[in-house]
Amino acid sequence: DLIPAKNSQIITDEHTVLQHMLSHSYLTTIKELEDKLQATENTVRLLSKKNKVFQSALEAGGLSVKLDTRSSSE
């Protein structure tokens, strides 16, 4: 054995700690990305609702013609 048993245990412990830190970092990054995605989806929904209100107002005022709407799957 080139590495004494005591040092081998320290290396193993450090490896375990580093793996835990990396795993925690990944989970934190994933959570942050999920939060950003949720915020983006909420913004898109809000802007879509506002756009529909403005479009309806323009149509009601005769300033815009009703356009065919795309389905959600497109």
MOWO-V63596 format. One record per residue. RES is the residue in three letters. OMEGA is omega in degrees with one decimal (none if undefined). BURIAL is # if it has 16 or more other C-alpha atoms within 10 Angstrom, else .. Layout:
res omega burial
RES OMEGA BURIAL
RES OMEGA BURIAL
This chain:
res omega burial
ASP 178.6 .
LEU -178.5 .
ILE 177.2 .
PRO -175.7 .
ALA -179.3 .
LYS 178.7 .
ASN 178.1 .
SER 178.4 .
GLN 178.3 .
ILE 179.2 .
ILE 179.2 .
THR 178.8 .
ASP 178.4 .
GLU 178.5 .
HIS 179.0 .
THR 178.9 .
VAL 179.6 .
LEU 177.1 .
GLN 179.1 .
HIS 179.9 .
MET 179.6 .
LEU 178.5 .
SER 178.4 .
HIS 179.3 .
SER 178.1 .
TYR -179.1 .
LEU 177.8 .
THR 179.4 .
THR 179.1 .
ILE 179.5 .
LYS 178.8 .
GLU 179.4 .
LEU 177.1 .
GLU 177.9 .
ASP 178.4 .
LYS 178.3 .
LEU 179.0 .
GLN 178.9 .
ALA 179.0 .
THR 178.6 .
GLU 178.2 .
ASN 178.3 .
THR 179.5 .
VAL 178.6 .
ARG -179.8 .
LEU -179.5 .
LEU 177.1 .
SER 177.7 .
LYS 179.1 .
LYS -179.7 .
ASN 179.3 .
LYS 178.7 .
VAL 179.9 .
PHE 179.8 .
GLN 178.0 #
SER 178.7 #
ALA 178.0 .
LEU 178.9 .
GLU -179.9 .
ALA 179.0 .
GLY 179.1 .
GLY -178.6 .
LEU -178.8 .
SER 175.9 .
VAL -179.9 .
LYS 178.7 .
LEU 173.9 .
ASP 179.8 .
THR 178.1 .
ARG 176.3 .
SER -178.6 .
SER -176.5 .
SER -178.6 .
GLU none .
